[in-house]
Amino acid sequence: MSQEARNEVTEKGSNLPTLSLFIKDAGQGLENMDKDDLALPFLKLLQSSSDETKRKHSAYVEGAEPGMFYNTVSKKLYNGEKGIEVVPCYYRLAFPEWAPFERKEGRPISSDRGPEVLSQTKKDGNNKDVLPNGNIIIKTANHFVIVNGDRPEKALMAMKSTQLKVSRQWNSNIKNEFEISEGKTYPAPAFSRIYSLKSVEITGNFTWYGYSVKLLRKVDNTALYQLAKEFYTSLKASDAKSLAAKEDTNF
């Protein structure tokens, strides 16, 4: 092996592989992994009822408190009052089917039944959409984001119930962003803006935490922009693949 080749493999004076070597071999070993093989990172807004905040629960996370944000894959906690920066990359409205909460399955029976399922439901006394089998359809606004920081992270924010209003306002703000060039106006890519995400305390019959989202600035880092665009591209391709598979089953 030439000296030049050795320098590519290891850092000078050490036995550590170089960054250039990692980049040269980027993606190798990941070829057979798709979304079904990966854990989806949820960015949870912790409540007093969240298992992560209960010291005696097996899911307890050291330092977790109501009002914090928690990444379920990286296990990182974020101060909700201080807030974090997020880049919106993709949006998907879903209609998952859940078993009644008293049965405590913990996960939806179906991740998305589609909007047409609402024609099969009736409102109960709590204004929930209930199917004939007793299961519940919970309209959910899914925002796929990049959490900005020293090591940006991909995550999914799921907004339900009263937080759907926050979601709609956020979507409106995203669509109202434009770029102007040579006298022409262009809709700005969703992933070209950075937003501040904080938690806010809401008090009614009980106290809980909701979202506060505000525009901060345009994305000011090329690497961050490329990461966000790649996340968007992969999610769009995944949705297209799922739609094609669904249409095939209808023949």
C-alpha beads as a LAMMPS data file, in Angstrom:
LAMMPS data file: protein, C-alpha beads

251 atoms
250 bonds

1 atom types
1 bond types

-500.0 500.0 xlo xhi
-500.0 500.0 ylo yhi
-500.0 500.0 zlo zhi

Masses

1 110.0

Atoms # bond

1 1 1 0.000 0.000 0.000
2 1 1 1.384 3.410 -0.982
3 1 1 1.925 6.158 1.579
4 1 1 -0.899 8.150 -0.060
5 1 1 -3.284 5.205 0.322
6 1 1 -2.238 4.717 3.951
7 1 1 -2.925 8.384 4.651
8 1 1 -6.431 7.966 3.234
9 1 1 -7.140 5.066 5.600
10 1 1 -5.650 6.442 8.817
11 1 1 -5.038 9.786 10.392
12 1 1 -1.412 10.821 10.617
13 1 1 0.194 9.576 13.821
14 1 1 -2.808 7.422 14.782
15 1 1 -4.671 4.267 13.881
16 1 1 -8.003 6.070 13.384
17 1 1 -9.829 5.938 10.038
18 1 1 -10.141 9.272 8.299
19 1 1 -13.295 11.195 7.436
20 1 1 -12.446 10.832 3.729
21 1 1 -12.559 7.062 4.101
22 1 1 -15.997 7.187 5.720
23 1 1 -17.255 9.453 2.939
24 1 1 -15.789 7.194 0.249
25 1 1 -17.708 4.226 1.704
26 1 1 -20.885 6.195 2.504
27 1 1 -24.029 4.067 2.665
28 1 1 -22.314 0.698 2.430
29 1 1 -23.925 -1.942 4.630
30 1 1 -27.267 -0.134 4.602
31 1 1 -28.486 -1.353 1.204
32 1 1 -31.105 -3.789 2.498
33 1 1 -32.612 -1.497 5.112
34 1 1 -35.867 0.341 4.474
35 1 1 -38.347 2.146 6.706
36 1 1 -39.773 -1.169 7.988
37 1 1 -36.360 -2.074 9.422
38 1 1 -35.866 1.183 11.309
39 1 1 -37.288 2.624 14.515
40 1 1 -39.232 5.792 13.773
41 1 1 -37.915 8.600 16.009
42 1 1 -40.844 10.379 17.648
43 1 1 -40.361 13.804 19.194
44 1 1 -42.711 13.468 22.154
45 1 1 -44.009 16.328 24.236
46 1 1 -43.978 14.832 27.703
47 1 1 -46.994 15.176 29.992
48 1 1 -47.443 14.357 33.674
49 1 1 -49.083 11.122 32.481
50 1 1 -46.103 10.115 30.291
51 1 1 -44.340 6.943 31.454
52 1 1 -40.960 8.620 30.859
53 1 1 -41.655 11.061 33.735
54 1 1 -42.642 8.386 36.298
55 1 1 -39.676 7.397 38.444
56 1 1 -40.986 3.923 39.270
57 1 1 -41.975 3.054 35.699
58 1 1 -39.760 0.815 33.556
59 1 1 -39.836 3.457 30.794
60 1 1 -38.642 6.246 33.112
61 1 1 -35.954 8.509 31.624
62 1 1 -33.534 10.146 34.042
63 1 1 -34.198 13.887 34.191
64 1 1 -37.482 13.732 32.259
65 1 1 -40.133 16.235 33.327
66 1 1 -43.535 17.278 31.944
67 1 1 -43.154 19.938 29.261
68 1 1 -39.882 18.534 27.905
69 1 1 -39.376 17.187 24.386
70 1 1 -38.035 13.631 24.106
71 1 1 -36.580 11.816 21.088
72 1 1 -37.646 8.178 21.446
73 1 1 -34.694 6.838 19.396
74 1 1 -31.729 9.006 20.387
75 1 1 -33.149 9.207 23.967
76 1 1 -32.301 12.908 24.129
77 1 1 -34.295 15.328 26.284
78 1 1 -34.873 18.956 25.322
79 1 1 -35.954 21.810 27.565
80 1 1 -39.445 22.744 26.386
81 1 1 -39.410 26.217 27.961
82 1 1 -36.089 27.097 26.321
83 1 1 -37.233 25.456 23.119
84 1 1 -35.474 23.879 20.160
85 1 1 -35.008 24.704 16.494
86 1 1 -36.731 22.505 13.896
87 1 1 -36.815 22.424 10.106
88 1 1 -40.118 21.108 8.676
89 1 1 -39.450 18.600 5.893
90 1 1 -42.679 16.727 5.165
91 1 1 -46.300 16.723 6.249
92 1 1 -48.800 13.872 6.296
93 1 1 -52.352 13.869 7.686
94 1 1 -53.287 10.424 8.980
95 1 1 -56.331 8.687 10.432
96 1 1 -54.957 5.873 12.630
97 1 1 -57.253 3.367 14.314
98 1 1 -56.731 2.876 18.040
99 1 1 -58.216 0.377 20.430
100 1 1 -60.064 2.020 23.354
101 1 1 -57.478 3.410 25.761
102 1 1 -58.715 1.253 28.642
103 1 1 -57.430 -1.785 26.730
104 1 1 -53.932 -0.253 26.869
105 1 1 -52.519 -1.694 23.631
106 1 1 -50.262 1.362 23.446
107 1 1 -50.058 1.425 19.647
108 1 1 -52.548 2.030 16.851
109 1 1 -54.118 -1.040 15.261
110 1 1 -53.753 0.671 11.886
111 1 1 -51.379 3.564 11.223
112 1 1 -53.714 5.172 8.691
113 1 1 -57.229 4.168 7.631
114 1 1 -57.544 7.218 5.367
115 1 1 -60.120 10.052 5.603
116 1 1 -62.883 7.885 4.132
117 1 1 -62.978 5.851 7.371
118 1 1 -64.743 8.774 9.107
119 1 1 -67.915 7.887 7.183
120 1 1 -68.016 4.685 9.265
121 1 1 -67.722 6.406 12.640
122 1 1 -70.088 8.034 15.104
123 1 1 -69.306 10.665 17.727
124 1 1 -69.442 9.478 21.326
125 1 1 -70.083 11.559 24.448
126 1 1 -66.453 12.755 24.427
127 1 1 -66.644 13.832 20.767
128 1 1 -64.437 10.915 19.674
129 1 1 -64.859 9.186 16.302
130 1 1 -65.830 5.608 17.181
131 1 1 -66.040 2.671 14.766
132 1 1 -68.723 -0.056 15.048
133 1 1 -66.076 -2.377 16.575
134 1 1 -65.485 0.120 19.403
135 1 1 -62.107 1.292 18.153
136 1 1 -61.344 5.002 17.806
137 1 1 -60.108 7.013 14.830
138 1 1 -57.775 9.801 15.944
139 1 1 -57.076 12.405 13.271
140 1 1 -53.327 13.091 13.457
141 1 1 -51.166 15.761 11.833
142 1 1 -47.695 14.281 11.294
143 1 1 -44.852 16.774 10.900
144 1 1 -41.514 15.242 9.911
145 1 1 -38.715 17.558 11.008
146 1 1 -34.988 17.949 11.483
147 1 1 -34.058 19.007 15.012
148 1 1 -31.251 21.523 14.524
149 1 1 -28.164 21.307 16.720
150 1 1 -24.555 20.153 16.810
151 1 1 -25.760 16.807 15.466
152 1 1 -29.095 17.360 13.669
153 1 1 -31.698 14.633 14.240
154 1 1 -34.646 13.394 12.207
155 1 1 -37.926 13.127 14.077
156 1 1 -41.692 12.936 13.765
157 1 1 -44.030 15.266 15.648
158 1 1 -47.589 13.933 15.909
159 1 1 -50.224 16.569 16.699
160 1 1 -53.723 15.492 17.736
161 1 1 -56.915 16.847 19.243
162 1 1 -56.609 20.498 20.317
163 1 1 -53.085 20.681 18.822
164 1 1 -54.522 20.301 15.316
165 1 1 -55.189 24.048 15.443
166 1 1 -51.461 24.646 16.050
167 1 1 -50.673 22.329 13.145
168 1 1 -52.983 24.199 10.767
169 1 1 -51.473 27.545 11.752
170 1 1 -47.956 26.176 11.239
171 1 1 -48.899 24.829 7.802
172 1 1 -50.353 28.225 6.879
173 1 1 -47.145 29.962 7.949
174 1 1 -45.058 27.525 5.896
175 1 1 -47.190 28.104 2.792
176 1 1 -46.957 31.867 3.212
177 1 1 -43.171 31.885 2.869
178 1 1 -41.887 33.038 -0.545
179 1 1 -38.689 33.811 -2.413
180 1 1 -38.479 36.622 -4.959
181 1 1 -36.097 36.494 -7.921
182 1 1 -36.029 38.763 -10.964
183 1 1 -39.463 40.105 -10.191
184 1 1 -41.047 36.660 -9.846
185 1 1 -42.386 35.122 -6.646
186 1 1 -41.743 31.463 -5.793
187 1 1 -43.140 29.379 -2.911
188 1 1 -40.265 28.687 -0.529
189 1 1 -39.407 25.024 0.143
190 1 1 -40.769 23.992 3.541
191 1 1 -37.280 22.846 4.511
192 1 1 -35.741 26.271 3.805
193 1 1 -36.964 27.745 7.093
194 1 1 -36.071 27.195 10.746
195 1 1 -38.802 27.409 13.388
196 1 1 -38.695 27.741 17.150
197 1 1 -40.553 24.940 18.915
198 1 1 -41.487 25.394 22.563
199 1 1 -43.921 23.846 25.012
200 1 1 -46.579 25.938 26.719
201 1 1 -48.589 25.100 29.826
202 1 1 -52.340 24.957 29.296
203 1 1 -54.742 24.938 32.220
204 1 1 -58.404 23.877 32.158
205 1 1 -59.996 20.985 34.002
206 1 1 -56.405 19.793 34.297
207 1 1 -52.938 21.086 33.383
208 1 1 -51.109 19.829 30.302
209 1 1 -48.589 21.004 27.714
210 1 1 -49.101 22.070 24.119
211 1 1 -46.911 23.301 21.258
212 1 1 -45.822 26.804 20.339
213 1 1 -44.260 27.206 16.866
214 1 1 -42.771 30.445 15.513
215 1 1 -40.675 31.291 12.463
216 1 1 -37.056 32.123 13.317
217 1 1 -35.062 32.519 10.090
218 1 1 -34.073 30.961 6.795
219 1 1 -31.846 27.890 6.895
220 1 1 -28.332 29.281 7.092
221 1 1 -26.275 26.107 6.699
222 1 1 -25.865 24.214 3.409
223 1 1 -25.298 20.844 5.104
224 1 1 -28.479 21.269 7.162
225 1 1 -30.449 22.221 4.046
226 1 1 -29.182 19.162 2.153
227 1 1 -30.028 16.868 5.076
228 1 1 -33.554 18.293 5.251
229 1 1 -34.037 17.989 1.486
230 1 1 -32.854 14.357 1.522
231 1 1 -35.273 13.595 4.363
232 1 1 -38.110 15.157 2.339
233 1 1 -37.130 13.210 -0.789
234 1 1 -37.017 9.866 1.025
235 1 1 -40.410 10.430 2.677
236 1 1 -42.035 11.495 -0.586
237 1 1 -40.641 8.412 -2.349
238 1 1 -41.866 6.187 0.490
239 1 1 -45.383 7.624 0.218
240 1 1 -45.366 7.140 -3.554
241 1 1 -44.290 3.521 -3.096
242 1 1 -47.029 2.885 -0.528
243 1 1 -49.665 4.464 -2.778
244 1 1 -48.567 2.331 -5.738
245 1 1 -48.755 -0.829 -3.622
246 1 1 -52.246 0.122 -2.394
247 1 1 -53.468 0.729 -5.949
248 1 1 -52.088 -2.668 -7.047
249 1 1 -54.185 -4.431 -4.413
250 1 1 -57.345 -2.806 -5.822
251 1 1 -57.084 -4.670 -9.137

Bonds

1 1 1 2
2 1 2 3
3 1 3 4
4 1 4 5
5 1 5 6
6 1 6 7
7 1 7 8
8 1 8 9
9 1 9 10
10 1 10 11
11 1 11 12
12 1 12 13
13 1 13 14
14 1 14 15
15 1 15 16
16 1 16 17
17 1 17 18
18 1 18 19
19 1 19 20
20 1 20 21
21 1 21 22
22 1 22 23
23 1 23 24
24 1 24 25
25 1 25 26
26 1 26 27
27 1 27 28
28 1 28 29
29 1 29 30
30 1 30 31
31 1 31 32
32 1 32 33
33 1 33 34
34 1 34 35
35 1 35 36
36 1 36 37
37 1 37 38
38 1 38 39
39 1 39 40
40 1 40 41
41 1 41 42
42 1 42 43
43 1 43 44
44 1 44 45
45 1 45 46
46 1 46 47
47 1 47 48
48 1 48 49
49 1 49 50
50 1 50 51
51 1 51 52
52 1 52 53
53 1 53 54
54 1 54 55
55 1 55 56
56 1 56 57
57 1 57 58
58 1 58 59
59 1 59 60
60 1 60 61
61 1 61 62
62 1 62 63
63 1 63 64
64 1 64 65
65 1 65 66
66 1 66 67
67 1 67 68
68 1 68 69
69 1 69 70
70 1 70 71
71 1 71 72
72 1 72 73
73 1 73 74
74 1 74 75
75 1 75 76
76 1 76 77
77 1 77 78
78 1 78 79
79 1 79 80
80 1 80 81
81 1 81 82
82 1 82 83
83 1 83 84
84 1 84 85
85 1 85 86
86 1 86 87
87 1 87 88
88 1 88 89
89 1 89 90
90 1 90 91
91 1 91 92
92 1 92 93
93 1 93 94
94 1 94 95
95 1 95 96
96 1 96 97
97 1 97 98
98 1 98 99
99 1 99 100
100 1 100 101
101 1 101 102
102 1 102 103
103 1 103 104
104 1 104 105
105 1 105 106
106 1 106 107
107 1 107 108
108 1 108 109
109 1 109 110
110 1 110 111
111 1 111 112
112 1 112 113
113 1 113 114
114 1 114 115
115 1 115 116
116 1 116 117
117 1 117 118
118 1 118 119
119 1 119 120
120 1 120 121
121 1 121 122
122 1 122 123
123 1 123 124
124 1 124 125
125 1 125 126
126 1 126 127
127 1 127 128
128 1 128 129
129 1 129 130
130 1 130 131
131 1 131 132
132 1 132 133
133 1 133 134
134 1 134 135
135 1 135 136
136 1 136 137
137 1 137 138
138 1 138 139
139 1 139 140
140 1 140 141
141 1 141 142
142 1 142 143
143 1 143 144
144 1 144 145
145 1 145 146
146 1 146 147
147 1 147 148
148 1 148 149
149 1 149 150
150 1 150 151
151 1 151 152
152 1 152 153
153 1 153 154
154 1 154 155
155 1 155 156
156 1 156 157
157 1 157 158
158 1 158 159
159 1 159 160
160 1 160 161
161 1 161 162
162 1 162 163
163 1 163 164
164 1 164 165
165 1 165 166
166 1 166 167
167 1 167 168
168 1 168 169
169 1 169 170
170 1 170 171
171 1 171 172
172 1 172 173
173 1 173 174
174 1 174 175
175 1 175 176
176 1 176 177
177 1 177 178
178 1 178 179
179 1 179 180
180 1 180 181
181 1 181 182
182 1 182 183
183 1 183 184
184 1 184 185
185 1 185 186
186 1 186 187
187 1 187 188
188 1 188 189
189 1 189 190
190 1 190 191
191 1 191 192
192 1 192 193
193 1 193 194
194 1 194 195
195 1 195 196
196 1 196 197
197 1 197 198
198 1 198 199
199 1 199 200
200 1 200 201
201 1 201 202
202 1 202 203
203 1 203 204
204 1 204 205
205 1 205 206
206 1 206 207
207 1 207 208
208 1 208 209
209 1 209 210
210 1 210 211
211 1 211 212
212 1 212 213
213 1 213 214
214 1 214 215
215 1 215 216
216 1 216 217
217 1 217 218
218 1 218 219
219 1 219 220
220 1 220 221
221 1 221 222
222 1 222 223
223 1 223 224
224 1 224 225
225 1 225 226
226 1 226 227
227 1 227 228
228 1 228 229
229 1 229 230
230 1 230 231
231 1 231 232
232 1 232 233
233 1 233 234
234 1 234 235
235 1 235 236
236 1 236 237
237 1 237 238
238 1 238 239
239 1 239 240
240 1 240 241
241 1 241 242
242 1 242 243
243 1 243 244
244 1 244 245
245 1 245 246
246 1 246 247
247 1 247 248
248 1 248 249
249 1 249 250
250 1 250 251
